[in-house]
Amino acid sequence: MNELSHFAINVEDVPVARRFYRDTFGWDFAPWGPPGFYRIEAGAPGGPGVTAALQQRRDLLPGRPTTGFECTIAVADVAATRASALAAGGQVLMETTTIAGVGHLVWLADPSGNVVGAMTYDPGAQ
């Protein structure tokens, strides 16, 4: 119990956001509930699961404190994901950085300005 079981992404333009997340992370979407509401079909059974953190608030963009929950998506190739995000109308908030023993991380924003991290996990990262 008490495990992360759901997250939601709030956007101004649902079709643009669907395209961004489809093109960037390969997610599928299924209409569910009220108009403009979609179930995100991401991940696979037996996948890496969710790791959570509690941390001091910070600014990914100078002068704009990060608010809300911060999500990181596990990806096979952080550079390819970065390129896909830019092509899909997103922006890079923080260039790719390496976290020793963890992997390679880039911070992105979707077309509505929502922050999302993309991480290629690599325990041998230096």
Kinemage of the C-alpha trace (Angstrom):
@kinemage 1
@onewidth
@group {chain A} dominant
@subgroup {mainchain}
@vectorlist {calphas} color= white
{ca met a 1} P 0.000 0.000 0.000
{ca asn a 2} L 0.890 3.675 -0.224
{ca glu a 3} L 2.643 3.216 -3.589
{ca leu a 4} L 2.312 5.708 -6.420
{ca ser a 5} L -0.587 4.430 -8.465
{ca his a 6} L -1.558 7.357 -10.697
{ca phe a 7} L -0.281 10.594 -12.133
{ca ala a 8} L -2.045 13.191 -14.264
{ca ile a 9} L -0.691 15.753 -16.704
{ca asn a 10} L -2.745 18.946 -16.936
{ca val a 11} L -2.476 20.790 -20.260
{ca glu a 12} L -4.144 23.573 -22.229
{ca asp a 13} L -4.251 21.755 -25.586
{ca val a 14} L -4.966 18.026 -25.225
{ca pro a 15} L -4.333 17.027 -28.887
{ca val a 16} L -0.945 18.815 -28.899
{ca ala a 17} L 0.030 17.195 -25.589
{ca arg a 18} L -1.062 13.733 -26.782
{ca arg a 19} L 1.114 14.141 -29.868
{ca phe a 20} L 4.077 15.306 -27.742
{ca tyr a 21} L 3.930 12.334 -25.344
{ca arg a 22} L 3.238 9.860 -28.169
{ca asp a 23} L 6.174 11.149 -30.232
{ca thr a 24} L 8.553 11.612 -27.289
{ca phe a 25} L 7.851 8.507 -25.176
{ca gly a 26} L 5.767 6.255 -27.431
{ca trp a 27} L 2.738 6.406 -25.146
{ca asp a 28} L -0.751 5.501 -26.330
{ca phe a 29} L -3.953 7.129 -25.106
{ca ala a 30} L -7.460 5.747 -24.664
{ca pro a 31} L -10.522 7.973 -24.172
{ca trp a 32} L -11.911 7.426 -20.697
{ca gly a 33} L -14.466 9.354 -18.688
{ca pro a 34} L -15.381 12.943 -19.526
{ca pro a 35} L -14.489 14.645 -22.835
{ca gly a 36} L -10.813 15.576 -23.042
{ca phe a 37} L -9.800 12.881 -20.544
{ca tyr a 38} L -7.535 10.032 -21.661
{ca arg a 39} L -5.987 7.081 -19.894
{ca ile a 40} L -2.250 7.023 -20.557
{ca glu a 41} L -1.075 3.601 -21.631
{ca ala a 42} L 2.617 3.652 -20.770
{ca gly a 43} L 4.989 1.036 -19.476
{ca ala a 44} L 4.743 -2.698 -19.413
{ca pro a 45} L 3.909 -5.206 -16.694
{ca gly a 46} L 7.086 -6.163 -14.858
{ca gly a 47} L 8.790 -2.901 -15.896
{ca pro a 48} L 11.171 -0.881 -13.732
{ca gly a 49} L 8.414 0.472 -11.485
{ca val a 50} L 8.351 3.864 -9.802
{ca thr a 51} L 10.974 5.384 -7.507
{ca ala a 52} L 9.973 8.433 -5.493
{ca ala a 53} L 11.908 11.229 -3.787
{ca leu a 54} L 11.233 14.089 -1.396
{ca gln a 55} L 13.609 16.975 -2.065
{ca gln a 56} L 14.224 20.680 -1.567
{ca arg a 57} L 12.315 22.824 -4.087
{ca arg a 58} L 14.521 24.106 -6.921
{ca asp a 59} L 14.320 26.130 -10.104
{ca leu a 60} L 14.777 24.175 -13.339
{ca leu a 61} L 14.260 27.515 -15.086
{ca pro a 62} L 15.828 30.504 -13.305
{ca gly a 63} L 13.266 32.347 -11.204
{ca arg a 64} L 10.549 29.693 -11.698
{ca pro a 65} L 10.368 27.299 -8.741
{ca thr a 66} L 9.276 23.787 -9.662
{ca thr a 67} L 5.816 23.072 -8.263
{ca gly a 68} L 3.735 19.923 -8.313
{ca phe a 69} L 5.024 16.398 -8.567
{ca glu a 70} L 8.133 15.915 -10.669
{ca cys a 71} L 8.094 12.815 -12.890
{ca thr a 72} L 10.964 11.079 -14.640
{ca ile a 73} L 10.362 8.619 -17.474
{ca ala a 74} L 12.810 5.736 -18.031
{ca val a 75} L 13.975 5.791 -21.670
{ca ala a 76} L 16.360 3.648 -23.704
{ca asp a 77} L 18.210 6.600 -25.272
{ca val a 78} L 18.116 10.006 -23.577
{ca ala a 79} L 19.604 11.781 -26.635
{ca ala a 80} L 16.970 10.342 -28.973
{ca thr a 81} L 14.232 11.252 -26.486
{ca arg a 82} L 15.567 14.819 -26.282
{ca ala a 83} L 15.460 15.090 -30.077
{ca ser a 84} L 11.940 13.630 -30.229
{ca ala a 85} L 10.736 16.075 -27.578
{ca leu a 86} L 12.078 19.073 -29.504
{ca ala a 87} L 10.558 17.804 -32.762
{ca ala a 88} L 7.207 17.375 -30.973
{ca gly a 89} L 7.112 20.990 -29.780
{ca gly a 90} L 8.753 20.620 -26.369
{ca gln a 91} L 11.744 22.425 -24.989
{ca val a 92} L 14.875 21.467 -23.079
{ca leu a 93} L 14.912 22.937 -19.575
{ca met a 94} L 18.232 21.441 -18.520
{ca glu a 95} L 20.699 19.757 -20.836
{ca thr a 96} L 21.600 16.128 -20.293
{ca thr a 97} L 23.609 15.505 -17.163
{ca thr a 98} L 25.128 12.329 -15.771
{ca ile a 99} L 24.374 11.177 -12.251
{ca ala a 100} L 27.189 8.818 -11.276
{ca gly a 101} L 25.950 5.302 -10.636
{ca val a 102} L 22.427 6.176 -11.777
{ca gly a 103} L 22.354 7.292 -15.416
{ca his a 104} L 21.837 10.173 -17.819
{ca leu a 105} L 19.030 12.710 -17.291
{ca val a 106} L 17.524 15.531 -19.349
{ca trp a 107} L 14.763 17.867 -18.163
{ca leu a 108} L 12.108 18.739 -20.728
{ca ala a 109} L 8.892 20.741 -20.901
{ca asp a 110} L 5.887 19.680 -22.922
{ca pro a 111} L 4.118 22.260 -25.141
{ca ser a 112} L 2.009 23.348 -22.122
{ca gly a 113} L 5.105 23.924 -19.974
{ca asn a 114} L 4.773 20.795 -17.812
{ca val a 115} L 8.145 19.538 -16.625
{ca val a 116} L 9.162 15.938 -17.335
{ca gly a 117} L 12.508 14.212 -16.889
{ca ala a 118} L 13.830 11.541 -19.234
{ca met a 119} L 16.454 9.185 -17.771
{ca thr a 120} L 18.532 6.452 -19.336
{ca tyr a 121} L 19.383 4.346 -16.292
{ca asp a 122} L 22.984 3.119 -16.268
{ca pro a 123} L 24.490 1.892 -12.979
{ca gly a 124} L 27.967 2.232 -14.557
{ca ala a 125} L 27.497 5.913 -15.400
{ca gln a 126} L 30.441 8.105 -14.413
